[in-house]
């Protein structure tokens, strides 16, 4: 609770200030990012043995909860989640040399982006076309493009997924990390989006970008497993972000329902308005509880973490959008006005149904997991009537 409260205060005093102006301008404040790093926020994600402050992974989740509770800026939180994915990847799959090379910068103010999505593939990881070809010096040459990448327009460091297969019809994925300042990396124009306007998003192109062999995280050809774990982690963070961001909406909603009247009584006396509070509370508690469970499975590398993470993300995104609509109804015209916190929250919420794998992809993942489990049980049980 101490960590959570500390970063609630940090977010309130640092991030929440000027959120409306940044949303209106579609701007990202790098100084706020640096000031956040100066609080040791990122070092709470890194174990003490490799230069961080974390005793375990739960420390940083507590910090993320606090930040999400006080930030009032879903765009900024989306950028934080993107950076967190690369840090976790380096902590769990990076070599000691890679950790020494990248973590000090990423925990002190550098901005990272994670490049997996491509224009043609969307959420389909196996549809990636970016390629890494072995070079004579033992390194690789990267060619391809990534689209709609969080933090890309301001990134100092990028992790990208690229194919390293050589056999026709084969699929082999590897993950690479490089600075965006190297020759051949081109950052495209930032996108003008409906919501999450404080989170810079855009394309990155790689034209004959040369990287050393130590740019590969997790080993050549081992990228798919690492990427799936990173995506699952992103989905878990959505549960944390949604749970705490919606928790911050409880007080304004109750105040609105208690002070506004309709038909001679406060809005809180009307059952259809009470249901909106109930739905909000369910979204908060469900998102948070599922995020905790999913992280426990992922952190312990237990089977089922992917299924649980997809359920977390689907429930969180559904709850966030549903609550956003409920808040507009509760606040009426004032909640529909451009620039209001309620209007901004609704616009921002829509992106959560797309980012880190669309809702449709989560449903596909959930279905496939459930079907595989059913088939496995049927196989173990044997043919019906066999007595097996």
C-alpha positions in Angstrom: 0.0 0.0 0.0 2.9 2.4 0.7 4.2 2.1 -2.9 0.7 2.5 -4.3 0.0 5.6 -2.3 3.4 7.1 -3.1 2.8 6.9 -6.8 -0.8 8.0 -6.5 0.7 11.2 -5.1 3.3 11.4 -7.8 0.7 11.0 -10.6 -1.6 13.5 -9.0 1.1 16.2 -8.7 3.0 15.4 -11.9 1.0 13.6 -14.6 -2.5 14.9 -14.0 -1.4 18.5 -14.2 -2.0 19.7 -17.8 -3.6 16.6 -19.0 -6.5 18.5 -20.7 -4.0 20.7 -22.6 -1.9 17.8 -23.7 -5.0 16.0 -25.0 -6.2 19.0 -26.8 -2.8 19.6 -28.5 -2.0 15.9 -29.0 1.3 16.3 -27.3 3.7 14.2 -25.2 5.7 15.9 -22.4 9.1 14.3 -22.2 10.0 16.3 -19.1 7.2 14.6 -17.2 8.6 11.2 -18.4 12.1 12.2 -17.1 10.6 13.4 -13.8 8.7 10.2 -13.3 12.0 8.2 -13.9 13.7 10.4 -11.3 11.2 9.0 -8.7 12.7 5.5 -9.3 9.4 4.4 -10.8 11.1 2.2 -13.4 13.7 0.8 -11.0 10.8 -0.8 -9.1 10.4 -3.1 -12.0 14.0 -4.2 -12.0 15.3 -6.7 -9.4 17.8 -5.3 -6.9 20.5 -7.8 -8.1 20.7 -6.0 -11.5 20.5 -2.4 -10.5 16.9 -2.0 -9.5 14.9 -1.8 -6.4 12.3 -4.5 -6.8 12.0 -7.3 -4.3 9.5 -9.0 -6.6 7.3 -8.2 -9.6 4.4 -7.1 -7.3 6.3 -3.9 -6.3 6.0 -2.4 -9.7 2.4 -3.5 -10.1 1.6 -1.5 -6.9 3.5 1.5 -8.4 1.5 1.1 -11.6 -1.8 1.0 -9.7 -0.9 4.2 -7.9 0.1 5.9 -11.1 -3.1 4.8 -12.8 -5.2 6.0 -9.9 -3.8 9.6 -10.0 -2.8 10.2 -13.6 -6.2 10.9 -15.2 -4.4 10.3 -18.5 -5.0 6.9 -20.2 -2.7 7.9 -23.0 0.3 8.5 -20.7 -0.5 5.2 -19.0 -0.5 3.4 -22.4 3.0 4.8 -23.1 4.1 3.6 -19.7 2.7 0.1 -20.4 4.6 -0.1 -23.7 7.9 0.8 -22.0 7.3 -1.7 -19.2 7.0 -4.6 -21.7 10.5 -4.1 -23.0 12.0 -3.7 -19.5 10.3 -6.9 -18.4 11.6 -8.7 -21.5 15.2 -7.6 -20.7 14.8 -8.7 -17.0 13.4 -12.1 -17.9 15.1 -13.0 -21.1 18.0 -10.6 -21.6 21.7 -11.5 -21.0 23.6 -9.8 -18.2 25.4 -7.8 -21.0 22.0 -6.7 -22.5 20.7 -5.7 -19.1 23.8 -3.6 -18.4 23.5 -2.0 -21.8 19.8 -1.1 -21.9 18.3 -1.0 -18.4 20.2 2.0 -17.0 18.9 4.3 -19.8 15.4 2.9 -19.8 15.0 3.4 -16.0 16.4 6.9 -16.1 14.5 8.6 -18.9 14.9 6.9 -22.2 11.7 6.1 -24.0 11.1 2.7 -25.6 8.6 1.3 -28.1 7.7 -2.2 -28.9 7.4 -2.9 -32.7 5.4 -6.0 -33.6 2.3 -4.7 -35.4 2.5 -4.2 -39.1 0.1 -2.5 -41.5 -0.9 -5.8 -43.2 -0.9 -8.1 -40.2 -2.5 -6.2 -37.4 -2.9 -8.5 -34.5 -1.7 -11.5 -36.5 1.8 -12.2 -35.2 2.5 -14.9 -37.8 1.6 -12.5 -40.5 4.8 -10.4 -39.9 7.0 -9.6 -42.9 9.9 -7.7 -41.3 13.0 -9.8 -41.8 16.4 -10.1 -40.3 19.1 -11.6 -42.5 22.4 -12.8 -41.1 25.4 -10.5 -41.9 29.0 -11.6 -42.6 30.2 -10.2 -39.2 27.7 -12.3 -37.2 25.1 -9.6 -36.8 21.9 -9.0 -38.8 20.5 -6.7 -41.4 16.9 -5.6 -40.7 14.4 -4.6 -43.3 10.7 -3.9 -42.9 8.2 -1.6 -41.3 6.0 -1.4 -38.2 2.8 0.5 -38.0 0.7 2.1 -35.2 3.5 1.7 -32.7 3.1 3.3 -29.3 5.9 5.7 -28.4 7.4 5.4 -31.9 7.6 9.2 -32.6 9.5 9.9 -29.5 11.4 6.6 -28.9 15.1 6.4 -28.1 15.0 2.6 -28.1 12.9 0.1 -30.1 12.3 -3.6 -29.7 11.1 -5.2 -32.9 10.0 -8.6 -34.0 11.5 -9.9 -37.2 11.4 -13.2 -39.1 14.7 -15.1 -39.2 13.4 -18.2 -41.0 15.2 -19.3 -44.2 13.3 -22.4 -45.3 10.2 -21.9 -47.6 7.0 -22.2 -45.7 8.8 -22.0 -42.3 8.1 -19.4 -39.6 10.8 -18.4 -37.2 10.7 -15.2 -35.1 13.4 -13.3 -33.3 13.3 -10.2 -31.2 15.9 -7.4 -31.6 16.6 -4.2 -29.7 18.3 -1.2 -31.1 18.5 2.6 -30.7 16.3 4.6 -33.1 19.3 6.9 -33.9 21.2 4.2 -35.9 21.5 4.6 -39.6 18.5 3.2 -41.5 15.8 3.6 -38.8 13.2 6.0 -40.0 10.5 7.4 -37.7 7.3 8.4 -39.5 4.8 11.2 -38.7 2.8 10.7 -35.5 -0.8 9.8 -36.0 -3.8 12.0 -35.2 -6.0 9.8 -33.2 -9.5 10.0 -31.7 -8.2 9.2 -28.3 -5.0 8.5 -26.3 -3.8 11.7 -27.9 -1.1 12.1 -25.2 0.5 8.8 -26.2 2.5 9.4 -29.4 1.9 6.6 -32.0 3.3 6.1 -35.5 5.3 4.0 -37.9 8.9 2.9 -37.9 10.7 1.7 -41.0 14.0 -0.3 -41.1 16.1 0.0 -44.2 19.2 -2.2 -44.2 19.7 -1.5 -40.4 22.8 -3.3 -39.2 22.7 -4.7 -35.6 25.2 -6.8 -33.7 24.5 -10.4 -32.7 23.9 -9.2 -29.1 20.9 -7.3 -30.3 18.9 -10.5 -30.2 16.9 -11.0 -27.0 16.1 -14.5 -25.9 18.0 -16.2 -28.7 17.6 -16.5 -32.5 14.4 -18.2 -33.3 13.1 -18.0 -29.7 11.1 -14.7 -30.3 7.7 -16.1 -30.5 7.6 -17.4 -27.0 9.1 -14.2 -25.7 6.7 -12.1 -27.7 3.7 -14.0 -26.5 4.8 -13.5 -22.9 5.3 -9.8 -23.6 1.8 -9.5 -25.1 0.3 -11.3 -22.2 2.0 -9.0 -19.8 0.7 -6.0 -21.7 -2.9 -7.4 -21.4 -2.4 -7.9 -17.7 -1.3 -4.3 -17.3 -4.5 -3.2 -19.0 -6.3 -4.8 -16.1 -4.3 -2.8 -13.7 -4.7 0.4 -15.6 -8.4 0.0 -16.1 -9.1 -1.1 -12.5 -7.3 2.0 -11.0 -8.4 4.5 -13.6 -12.0 3.5 -13.1 -11.5 3.6 -9.3 -10.6 7.3 -9.8 -14.1 7.8 -11.4 -16.1 6.6 -8.4 -15.9 9.8 -6.3 -16.9 12.1 -9.1 -19.8 9.8 -10.1 -21.2 9.5 -6.6 -20.9 13.3 -6.1 -22.8 13.8 -9.4 -25.6 11.4 -8.4 -25.9 12.8 -4.9 -26.0 16.5 -5.9 -28.0 16.4 -9.2 -31.8 15.9 -8.9 -34.5 14.5 -11.2 -38.2 14.2 -10.5 -37.7 15.7 -7.1 -35.0 13.3 -5.7 -31.2 12.9 -6.2 -30.2 10.9 -9.2 -28.8 8.3 -6.7 -32.3 7.4 -5.7 -33.1 6.1 -9.2 -32.3 2.4 -9.7 -31.1 2.8 -13.2 -28.4 5.2 -12.0 -27.5 2.9 -9.1 -26.8 0.2 -11.7 -24.1 2.4 -13.3 -22.3 2.5 -10.0 -22.6 -1.2 -9.6 -21.3 -1.8 -13.2 -18.4 0.5 -12.5 -17.5 -1.3 -9.3 -17.7 -4.7 -11.1 -15.4 -3.5 -13.8 -12.9 -2.2 -11.2 -12.9 -5.4 -9.0 -13.0 -7.8 -12.0 -10.2 -6.2 -13.9 -8.0 -5.9 -10.9 -8.6 -9.4 -9.6 -8.0 -11.0 -13.0 -4.9 -9.0 -13.5 -3.5 -10.2 -10.1 -4.3 -13.8 -11.0 -2.9 -13.6 -14.5 0.3 -12.0 -13.3 0.7 -14.7 -10.7 0.4 -17.3 -13.4 2.8 -15.5 -15.8 5.4 -14.7 -13.1 5.4 -18.3 -12.0 5.4 -19.5 -15.6 2.4 -21.7 -15.1 0.2 -23.0 -17.9 -2.9 -20.9 -18.5 -1.3 -17.5 -18.2 -2.1 -16.7 -21.9 -5.8 -17.6 -21.4 -6.1 -15.7 -18.2 -4.3 -12.6 -19.7 -6.7 -12.6 -22.7 -9.7 -12.9 -20.3 -8.3 -10.0 -18.3 -7.8 -7.8 -21.3 -11.2 -8.5 -22.8 -13.1 -7.9 -19.5 -11.1 -4.8 -18.8 -11.6 -3.2 -22.2 -15.3 -4.1 -22.2 -15.7 -2.6 -18.7 -13.8 0.5 -19.6 -15.9 1.3 -22.6 -19.2 0.4 -20.9 -18.3 2.6 -17.9 -17.3 5.4 -20.2 -20.8 5.3 -21.8 -22.4 5.1 -18.3 -20.5 8.1 -17.1 -21.6 10.2 -20.1 -25.2 9.3 -19.3 -24.7 10.1 -15.6 -23.2 13.5 -16.3 -25.5 14.3 -19.2 -24.6 17.3 -21.4 -21.6 18.3 -19.3 -20.1 14.8 -19.9 -20.6 15.1 -23.6 -18.7 18.5 -23.9 -15.4 18.3 -25.7 -12.6 18.7 -23.2 -14.4 17.3 -20.2 -12.8 14.5 -18.3 -15.8 12.3 -19.0 -15.7 12.9 -22.8 -11.9 12.4 -22.9 -12.2 9.1 -20.9 -14.8 7.8 -23.4 -12.6 8.6 -26.4 -9.5 7.1 -24.8 -11.4 3.9 -23.7 -12.1 2.8 -27.3 -8.4 2.2 -28.0 -8.3 -0.4 -25.3 -10.5 -2.7 -27.5 -7.8 -2.6 -30.2 -4.4 -2.3 -28.5 -2.3 -5.3 -27.4 -4.5 -7.5 -29.6 -8.1 -6.6 -30.5 -11.1 -7.9 -28.6 -11.7 -10.3 -31.5 -8.2 -11.7 -31.1 -8.7 -12.2 -27.4 -11.9 -14.1 -28.1 -10.1 -16.3 -30.6 -7.3 -17.0 -28.1 -9.8 -17.8 -25.4 -11.8 -20.1 -27.6 -8.6 -21.9 -28.8 -7.4 -22.5 -25.2 -10.8 -23.8 -24.1 -11.1 -26.1 -27.1 -7.6 -27.5 -26.6 -8.3 -28.2 -23.0 -11.6 -29.9 -23.8 -10.0 -32.1 -26.5 -7.2 -33.0 -24.2 -9.7 -34.2 -21.5 -11.7 -36.1 -24.1 -8.5 -37.8 -25.3 -7.5 -38.7 -21.7 -10.9 -40.1 -21.0 -10.8 -42.3 -24.0 -13.6 -43.3 -26.4 -17.1 -43.1 -25.0 -18.3 -46.4 -23.8 -14.8 -47.9 -23.7 -14.7 -47.9 -20.0 -11.3 -46.0 -20.2 
